[in-house]
Amino acid sequence: MEPEWLRMASSPGMWIIGFFFAGNALVCSYFFYRLAKKTGRRMKMKEEVMHEALKASFITSLGPAMGAFVGLTVMVIALGGAYAFARESAAVGSIMYELIAARFGAEAAGVPLTREGMTVAALPIVFWIGAIGSFGWVLTGGVFTRWLPKLKDLLGGGDVKRLQIITVAMMLGAFGRMLTNQSIRPLITKGQWPAIVASITAGIAAAIWLKTADKIGKPNMKEYFLVVALIVGMFFGQLTRLAMTP
């Protein structure tokens, strides 16, 4: 029998919200496509060139889409299909953010992000943290887009490398906190190895994949690094869990 929280998370209303978000994304994609084609014709571009650009864009999008799909699978397992469908169909943020937001929401509610640990009281907290945390993207994209170049110059001081360092430092801080809380701290307090093994192997796999892409001169491979890291981490984490099971 499904727990009460899962029935709420998979309710018809949640599925309707997901289809609404997905429909909105499809409509926006159509308008972007129509605008791009109209602009191309105004620039007197050949139809063959525009078709090739469309084909290249589709192929390029497969890598990030596969990464989102793997992350989406994790969300389906943890919070049910309807919530995962609604969050990813909203197209705000990223799959890495969604996983972090769900984890932080569960932490704030004092429960683990698992089907066994989730509760009815914790579910709205997870929902609200995911939604409120995305507000920054909506506000920035909808209101402040025209001023973003000036903000970039202000943060970077006109130095591209400085801006890159700031960006990397922010990401390392965010994901470093997650690694510490979810992998290192449980290992120290409870001796739970699967989480730290999954984190380390995923990080090594991602580093090897990125270095290999540079070495063989195929930068497009980098778009798949998240897929590789997630799969490798889950695989070795599960192996470790099975090995530790009496």
C-alpha positions as CSV (number, residue, x, y, z in Angstrom):
1,M,0.0,0.0,0.0
2,E,1.3,3.4,-0.9
3,P,2.1,5.8,1.9
4,E,-0.2,8.8,2.4
5,W,2.5,11.4,1.3
6,L,3.1,9.5,-2.0
7,R,-0.6,9.5,-2.8
8,M,-0.6,13.3,-2.2
9,A,2.5,13.8,-4.3
10,S,1.1,11.7,-7.1
11,S,-2.4,13.2,-7.0
12,P,-4.3,14.2,-10.3
13,G,-3.8,17.9,-9.4
14,M,0.0,17.4,-9.4
15,W,-0.1,15.7,-12.8
16,I,-2.3,18.5,-14.2
17,I,0.3,21.1,-13.0
18,G,3.0,19.0,-14.7
19,F,1.2,18.9,-18.0
20,F,0.5,22.6,-17.8
21,F,4.2,23.3,-17.3
22,A,5.2,20.9,-20.1
23,G,2.7,22.5,-22.4
24,N,4.0,26.0,-21.6
25,A,7.6,24.8,-22.5
26,L,6.4,23.4,-25.8
27,V,4.5,26.6,-26.7
28,C,7.6,28.7,-25.8
29,S,9.8,26.4,-27.9
30,Y,7.5,26.8,-30.9
31,F,7.6,30.6,-30.6
32,F,11.4,30.6,-30.3
33,Y,11.6,28.3,-33.4
34,R,9.2,30.5,-35.4
35,L,11.1,33.7,-34.4
36,A,14.4,32.1,-35.3
37,K,13.1,31.0,-38.7
38,K,11.6,34.4,-39.4
39,T,14.9,36.1,-38.4
40,G,16.9,33.7,-40.6
41,R,14.7,34.5,-43.6
42,R,15.0,38.3,-43.0
43,M,18.8,37.8,-43.0
44,K,18.4,35.9,-46.3
45,M,19.7,32.6,-45.0
46,K,19.1,29.5,-47.1
47,E,16.5,27.0,-45.9
48,E,19.2,24.3,-46.0
49,V,21.4,26.2,-43.6
50,M,18.5,26.8,-41.1
51,H,17.6,23.1,-41.3
52,E,21.2,22.2,-40.5
53,A,21.2,24.6,-37.6
54,L,18.0,23.1,-36.2
55,K,19.4,19.6,-36.6
56,A,22.6,20.6,-34.8
57,S,20.7,22.2,-32.0
58,F,18.6,19.0,-31.5
59,I,21.7,16.8,-31.4
60,T,23.5,19.1,-29.0
61,S,20.5,19.1,-26.6
62,L,20.6,15.3,-26.2
63,G,23.5,15.4,-23.8
64,P,22.0,17.7,-21.2
65,A,18.6,16.0,-21.7
66,M,20.1,12.7,-20.8
67,G,21.7,14.2,-17.7
68,A,18.3,15.6,-16.7
69,F,16.7,12.2,-17.4
70,V,19.0,10.4,-15.0
71,G,18.4,13.0,-12.3
72,L,14.7,12.8,-13.0
73,T,14.8,9.1,-12.4
74,V,16.3,9.7,-9.0
75,M,13.5,12.2,-8.2
76,V,10.9,9.8,-9.3
77,I,12.2,7.2,-6.9
78,A,12.4,9.6,-4.0
79,L,9.3,11.8,-4.5
80,G,7.1,10.1,-7.1
81,G,6.6,10.7,-10.8
82,A,4.1,13.5,-10.7
83,Y,6.3,15.9,-8.6
84,A,9.4,15.0,-10.7
85,F,7.4,15.6,-13.9
86,A,6.0,19.0,-12.7
87,R,9.4,20.3,-11.5
88,E,11.3,19.3,-14.6
89,S,8.6,20.5,-16.9
90,A,8.8,23.9,-15.3
91,A,12.2,24.3,-17.0
92,V,13.4,26.6,-14.2
93,G,16.8,25.9,-12.6
94,S,18.6,22.6,-13.3
95,I,18.4,19.0,-12.4
96,M,21.4,19.4,-10.0
97,Y,19.5,22.3,-8.2
98,E,16.3,20.2,-8.0
99,L,18.1,17.3,-6.3
100,I,19.8,19.7,-3.9
101,A,16.6,21.6,-3.1
102,A,14.7,18.3,-2.4
103,R,17.5,17.2,-0.1
104,F,17.7,20.5,1.8
105,G,13.9,20.5,2.1
106,A,14.0,17.0,3.6
107,E,16.8,18.1,5.9
108,A,14.8,21.1,7.1
109,A,11.9,18.9,7.9
110,G,14.1,16.5,9.8
111,V,13.5,13.4,7.5
112,P,15.6,11.6,5.0
113,L,14.9,12.0,1.3
114,T,13.6,8.4,0.8
115,R,10.2,6.8,0.3
116,E,10.5,5.2,3.7
117,G,11.5,8.4,5.5
118,M,9.3,11.0,3.8
119,T,6.2,12.2,5.7
120,V,3.0,14.2,4.9
121,A,4.3,17.1,7.0
122,A,7.7,17.2,5.3
123,L,6.3,17.0,1.7
124,P,5.1,20.7,1.5
125,I,8.5,21.9,2.8
126,V,10.2,20.1,0.0
127,F,7.8,21.5,-2.5
128,W,8.1,25.1,-1.2
129,I,11.9,25.0,-1.0
130,G,12.1,23.8,-4.7
131,A,9.7,26.5,-5.8
132,I,11.0,29.5,-3.8
133,G,14.6,28.6,-4.6
134,S,13.8,28.9,-8.3
135,F,12.3,32.4,-7.9
136,G,15.7,33.9,-8.4
137,W,16.0,32.5,-11.9
138,V,12.5,33.7,-12.8
139,L,13.1,37.2,-11.4
140,T,16.5,37.5,-13.1
141,G,15.3,36.2,-16.5
142,G,12.0,38.1,-16.4
143,V,13.1,41.5,-15.0
144,F,16.9,42.0,-14.9
145,T,18.1,40.3,-18.2
146,R,18.8,43.7,-19.8
147,W,21.2,44.6,-16.9
148,L,23.0,41.3,-16.7
149,P,26.0,42.3,-18.9
150,K,26.6,45.3,-16.5
151,L,26.3,42.9,-13.5
152,K,28.8,40.6,-15.1
153,D,31.3,43.4,-15.7
154,L,30.8,44.6,-12.1
155,L,31.5,41.1,-10.6
156,G,34.3,40.3,-12.9
157,G,35.8,43.7,-13.1
158,G,36.2,43.2,-16.9
159,D,38.4,40.2,-16.2
160,V,36.9,37.0,-17.7
161,K,39.2,34.7,-15.7
162,R,38.1,36.5,-12.5
163,L,34.5,35.9,-13.3
164,Q,35.2,32.2,-14.0
165,I,36.9,31.8,-10.6
166,I,34.0,33.5,-8.8
167,T,31.5,31.2,-10.6
168,V,33.5,28.0,-9.8
169,A,34.0,29.1,-6.2
170,M,30.2,29.5,-5.8
171,M,29.5,26.1,-7.3
172,L,32.2,24.4,-5.1
173,G,30.7,26.0,-2.0
174,A,27.2,24.8,-2.8
175,F,28.1,21.3,-3.8
176,G,30.8,21.0,-1.1
177,R,28.2,21.6,1.6
178,M,26.1,18.9,0.1
179,L,29.0,16.5,0.0
180,T,29.9,17.2,3.6
181,N,26.4,16.8,4.9
182,Q,25.3,13.8,2.9
183,S,28.6,11.8,2.6
184,I,31.3,12.7,5.0
185,R,29.1,13.5,8.1
186,P,27.1,10.2,8.0
187,L,30.4,8.3,7.5
188,I,31.9,9.9,10.6
189,T,28.8,9.5,12.8
190,K,27.4,6.2,11.6
191,G,30.0,4.6,9.5
192,Q,27.8,4.6,6.4
193,W,30.2,4.0,3.5
194,P,27.8,3.9,0.4
195,A,27.3,7.6,0.3
196,I,31.0,8.6,0.4
197,V,31.9,5.8,-2.0
198,A,29.2,7.1,-4.5
199,S,30.5,10.7,-4.1
200,I,34.2,9.8,-4.6
201,T,33.6,7.5,-7.6
202,A,31.3,9.9,-9.3
203,G,33.8,12.7,-8.9
204,I,36.6,10.6,-10.3
205,A,34.5,9.4,-13.2
206,A,33.5,13.1,-14.0
207,A,37.1,14.2,-13.8
208,I,38.3,11.4,-16.1
209,W,35.5,12.0,-18.6
210,L,36.2,15.7,-18.8
211,K,40.0,15.2,-19.1
212,T,39.4,12.6,-21.8
213,A,37.2,15.0,-23.8
214,D,40.0,17.5,-23.8
215,K,42.7,15.0,-24.6
216,I,40.9,13.6,-27.7
217,G,39.7,17.0,-28.8
218,K,35.9,16.3,-28.5
219,P,34.5,19.1,-26.2
220,N,30.9,18.0,-27.0
221,M,31.6,14.9,-24.8
222,K,31.6,17.2,-21.8
223,E,27.8,17.6,-22.0
224,Y,27.4,14.0,-20.9
225,F,29.7,14.2,-17.8
226,L,26.7,14.5,-15.4
227,V,25.1,11.4,-16.8
228,V,28.3,9.5,-16.4
229,A,28.9,10.8,-12.9
230,L,25.4,9.9,-11.7
231,I,25.4,6.4,-13.1
232,V,28.9,5.6,-11.8
233,G,28.1,7.0,-8.4
234,M,24.8,5.1,-8.1
235,F,26.4,1.9,-9.3
236,F,29.3,1.9,-6.9
237,G,27.2,3.2,-4.0
238,Q,24.7,0.4,-4.5
239,L,27.6,-2.2,-4.7
240,T,28.9,-0.9,-1.5
241,R,25.5,-1.1,0.2
242,L,25.1,-4.7,-1.0
243,A,28.6,-5.6,0.2
244,M,27.8,-4.2,3.7
245,T,24.4,-5.9,3.9
246,P,24.7,-9.0,6.3
